[in-house]
Amino acid sequence: MRERVRSNGYVMTGHAFEEMEADDLTVFDVERCILTGEIVDRQQDQRTGAWKCLVHGDATDDSPMAVVVTLGPMGRAVIVTVFIL
């Protein structure tokens, strides 16, 4: 997952962008959370069967935040949602 972020091999859902705006977060905050945070939970989507990871980390201002990410069909990381903790 980190390598995909480093190589810009990820996409963000519209919902993730909405939540970023609502919580005053940036793409840099999301990237930092994934690159320096840790996976605290893995959940299987009941509808699709895909695995999602909950990552806790820090935004660029060191405030705690979380990102939910999964792997898309083409192997890209998909940022599903983001939120402040």
C-alpha positions in Angstrom: 0.0 0.0 0.0 2.8 2.4 0.9 4.6 1.7 -2.4 1.4 2.5 -4.3 1.1 5.8 -2.6 4.8 6.6 -3.2 4.4 5.8 -6.9 1.1 7.6 -7.2 -0.6 4.3 -7.8 -3.8 5.2 -6.0 -7.2 6.8 -6.6 -9.7 8.5 -4.3 -13.4 8.0 -4.2 -15.8 11.0 -4.4 -16.8 10.2 -0.8 -13.1 10.5 0.3 -12.8 13.9 -1.3 -16.1 15.0 0.4 -14.8 13.8 3.8 -11.4 15.5 3.2 -13.2 18.8 2.5 -15.5 18.4 5.6 -12.5 17.7 7.9 -10.2 20.3 6.2 -7.7 17.6 5.1 -5.5 17.6 2.0 -4.1 14.9 -0.2 -0.8 15.4 1.6 -2.5 14.6 4.9 -3.9 11.4 3.4 -0.5 10.4 2.0 1.3 11.0 5.3 -1.3 9.0 7.2 -0.7 6.0 4.9 3.0 6.4 4.7 3.7 6.8 8.4 0.6 5.2 10.0 -0.3 1.6 10.8 -3.0 -0.8 9.8 -5.2 -1.2 12.9 -8.0 -3.3 11.3 -8.9 -5.3 8.2 -12.5 -5.8 7.2 -14.1 -7.8 4.4 -16.8 -6.0 2.5 -19.9 -8.1 2.8 -21.2 -7.0 -0.6 -18.0 -7.4 -2.7 -15.8 -9.6 -0.6 -12.9 -7.1 -1.0 -10.6 -6.5 1.9 -10.4 -3.0 3.4 -7.7 -1.7 5.7 -8.2 0.9 8.4 -5.0 2.9 8.7 -4.5 5.2 11.7 -1.8 7.9 11.4 -1.2 11.6 11.5 -2.0 14.5 9.2 0.7 17.0 8.3 -0.1 19.0 11.4 0.3 15.9 13.5 -3.4 15.6 14.3 -4.6 12.0 14.4 -6.6 10.8 11.4 -7.7 7.6 9.7 -7.9 6.3 6.1 -9.9 3.4 4.8 -8.2 1.9 1.8 -8.7 -1.2 -0.4 -7.2 -2.6 -3.6 -9.0 -2.0 -6.8 -9.3 -4.5 -9.7 -6.3 -3.0 -11.5 -4.1 -3.3 -8.4 -4.3 0.4 -7.5 -5.0 1.5 -3.9 -8.5 3.0 -3.6 -8.9 5.5 -0.8 -12.5 4.9 0.3 -12.8 7.5 3.1 -10.8 9.6 5.5 -11.6 11.1 8.8 -10.2 12.9 11.9 -9.9 10.8 15.0 
